[in-house]
Every structure is written in structure tokens, then in C-alpha cells.
């Protein structure tokens, strides 16, 4: 079993990839996203000059992930204009888009790591045996430095929203 684990209802699951810490440079990523013009790639460069909240989800089909996406969707409008929220999971971009449209969640964006799992590896959130991502929140400043990092210890537990939002509200570096 991997040295790093996350619990799922008390049962340990191995986490693959590099654990990140506040102050680290955020790794580049290439994710897949459903857009009005079709499927497109989204990268860290797309958020250049902005603060980015990366909200990783186990699956948008689970109640805790849905609550997490809803919570960030509610508060993103209260954040400074240069703060974006990107919800990342292994769900297909079509499923993410369908759920977003069905629920009216449109203030946050969704992107998928389904093609390669490289995001999951780079951010240390890949549960390789399940090919899913663990619940985590990363706040990346405009200078690409991590301002906030939280890996929840139990998948069924929501993250510390207030701490993440405090980091997102910090003035640009």
C-alpha cells in the first residue's frame, strides 16, 4: 500500500502522486472541459494573473461532492473578481456539464482528468485503484505559489471552506 492514504468510511485507500505544501509552485496541468464550442483543454495558463481555487472531487455523482460544488458556487460571487474556482474530477466532461446544467451551478467551472490522471499524480490526489480523485482544495496565487493546501483525511468529509476562502481573498502576491 502507498505511504499516503485517504479514508473512505474508515477504510484506507492509497494516494498516488506528490503531496504538495503551501509555498510550493503549482504544477502545470492539462484537463478536459466541455465548452459551448465542444470539448477543449484547460491549463493552469488559462488562469494566468488570477487566483485559482482548485476543488478536487471524488465524483460529481456523490452527495458530498455535490455539496462541495454547490458551496463554492454560492461563495465565488463574494470573492474578488480575479478569483476563479475550478472543480476537478475524473467524471467525463459530459457528465460534469450535464450535472452543472441540471442543477444551475454556473459560477464555478468543471474540468476532467479522465484522459491521463496526470493532474491527480501532479497534485497527489489520485486514488489509483479506483481511478478517482480524493477530496482536496488548493488555492494558487497569481504567482503560481500555493497559498492553501488541504487533503481531507476522509473522503466523506467536506473541506474547511472558510480557510480556503480566506486564502483566496488574500491580496495578489
DANORGI-V552386 format. One record per run of one state. SS is the DSSP state (H for helix, E for strand, L for the rest). FROM is the first residue (numbers start at 1). TO is the last residue. If there is no record, write none. Layout:
BEGIN
ss=[SS,SS]
from=[FROM,FROM]
to=[TO,TO]
END
This chain:
BEGIN
ss=[L,E,L,E,L,E,L,E,L,E,L,E,H,L,E,L,H,L,E,L,H,L,E,L,H,L,E,L,E,L,E,L,E,L,E,L,H,L]
from=[1,5,9,11,15,16,17,25,26,30,36,38,44,48,51,57,63,79,83,90,93,104,109,113,118,123,126,128,132,134,136,141,145,152,154,155,161,170]
to=[4,8,10,14,15,16,24,25,29,35,37,43,47,50,56,62,78,82,89,92,103,108,112,117,122,125,127,131,133,135,140,144,151,153,154,160,169,173]
END
